[in-house]
Amino acid sequence: MKAIIISDDSNVISKLNDSLIEFGFDTIIYRWLLKALDNIEEIRPDLVIVSASEYPRHWKTLSQYITSGIGGDNTKVFLFNQNPMNEEDSGKAKALGIKGFINSLEEDGLAELKNLLSEYFPVKKEVAEETPSKPEPEAAAVEFPETESEAEEDFDIPTVSSIQETHKVSFNPDEACMIFQNPKTGNLITGSVVSYENKTAHFTPDYPELAENLSSGDTISLVTFKLEEKLCNYRGEVLINNGDLLMKLEEING
């Protein structure tokens, strides 16, 4: 069984990861939701757990994407959220087919996670009793992109904001990515940023057909731009759509 955890909180990752491995899952960790989306179709996970509080807008489109069948016909989605959901979000979660909610990483919350796992994945992988404390690194494909100390050493990586007033900047494949929801269809659009100049991005969608109905003047309320490990949220306006998109971006403060 394979499970994906989507969170950028090391404590959340550690607690969920330990519980899933104990239950018999091989786990894959993503700290950036876009990368998880890029790989879900290939991985075809049995379970995805996403930290809803860290991705308050995108967990909905992620769930819609998964339940469409892109990653398999029977992928379950659980939400981790320490804060109670409002009535609107609770209704959306039910409509999107969310199968479980985890509200705590304390004993009670982890017990509820185990109950959910037992309900939806009744065949538990046996754990060898003779070596209960032996670490088994092969039991999971956990990917922690960097330690805190390594992150501090990356202070010289340019952020999206830092290139706003520079001349044209071109990017290598996968170096700069964007994700946003098509305002007309609700489809989630992902892709690569080819270049950036004067707050204007040249964007190549992964699936151009999902963006073919966008035209000059269309506005997008939330565009998430990822450069290296840095994130920034924008409002976007389509300037040109000829398969690739030219988009004007205005940073969202706060």
Rosetta blueprint (number, residue, H / E / L):
1 M L
2 K E
3 A E
4 I E
5 I E
6 I E
7 S L
8 D L
9 D L
10 S H
11 N H
12 V H
13 I H
14 S H
15 K H
16 L H
17 N H
18 D H
19 S H
20 L H
21 I H
22 E H
23 F H
24 G L
25 F L
26 D E
27 T E
28 I E
29 I E
30 Y E
31 R L
32 W L
33 L H
34 L H
35 K H
36 A H
37 L H
38 D H
39 N H
40 I H
41 E H
42 E H
43 I H
44 R L
45 P L
46 D L
47 L E
48 V E
49 I E
50 V E
51 S E
52 A L
53 S L
54 E L
55 Y L
56 P L
57 R L
58 H H
59 W H
60 K H
61 T H
62 L H
63 S H
64 Q H
65 Y H
66 I H
67 T H
68 S H
69 G H
70 I H
71 G L
72 G L
73 D L
74 N L
75 T L
76 K E
77 V E
78 F E
79 L E
80 F E
81 N L
82 Q L
83 N L
84 P L
85 M L
86 N L
87 E H
88 E H
89 D H
90 S H
91 G H
92 K H
93 A H
94 K H
95 A H
96 L L
97 G L
98 I L
99 K L
100 G E
101 F E
102 I E
103 N L
104 S L
105 L L
106 E L
107 E H
108 D H
109 G H
110 L H
111 A H
112 E H
113 L H
114 K H
115 N H
116 L H
117 L H
118 S H
119 E H
120 Y H
121 F L
122 P L
123 V L
124 K L
125 K L
126 E L
127 V L
128 A L
129 E L
130 E L
131 T L
132 P L
133 S L
134 K L
135 P L
136 E L
137 P H
138 E H
139 A H
140 A L
141 A L
142 V L
143 E L
144 F L
145 P L
146 E L
147 T L
148 E H
149 S H
150 E H
151 A H
152 E H
153 E H
154 D L
155 F L
156 D L
157 I L
158 P L
159 T L
160 V L
161 S H
162 S H
163 I H
164 Q L
165 E L
166 T L
167 H L
168 K L
169 V E
170 S E
171 F L
172 N L
173 P L
174 D L
175 E L
176 A E
177 C E
178 M E
179 I E
180 F E
181 Q E
182 N L
183 P L
184 K L
185 T L
186 G L
187 N L
188 L E
189 I E
190 T E
191 G E
192 S E
193 V E
194 V E
195 S E
196 Y E
197 E E
198 N L
199 K L
200 T E
201 A E
202 H E
203 F E
204 T E
205 P E
206 D L
207 Y L
208 P H
209 E H
210 L H
211 A L
212 E L
213 N L
214 L L
215 S L
216 S L
217 G L
218 D L
219 T E
220 I E
221 S E
222 L E
223 V E
224 T E
225 F E
226 K E
227 L E
228 E L
229 E L
230 K E
231 L E
232 C E
233 N E
234 Y E
235 R E
236 G E
237 E E
238 V E
239 L E
240 I E
241 N E
242 N L
243 G L
244 D L
245 L E
246 L E
247 M E
248 K E
249 L E
250 E E
251 E E
252 I L
253 N L
254 G L
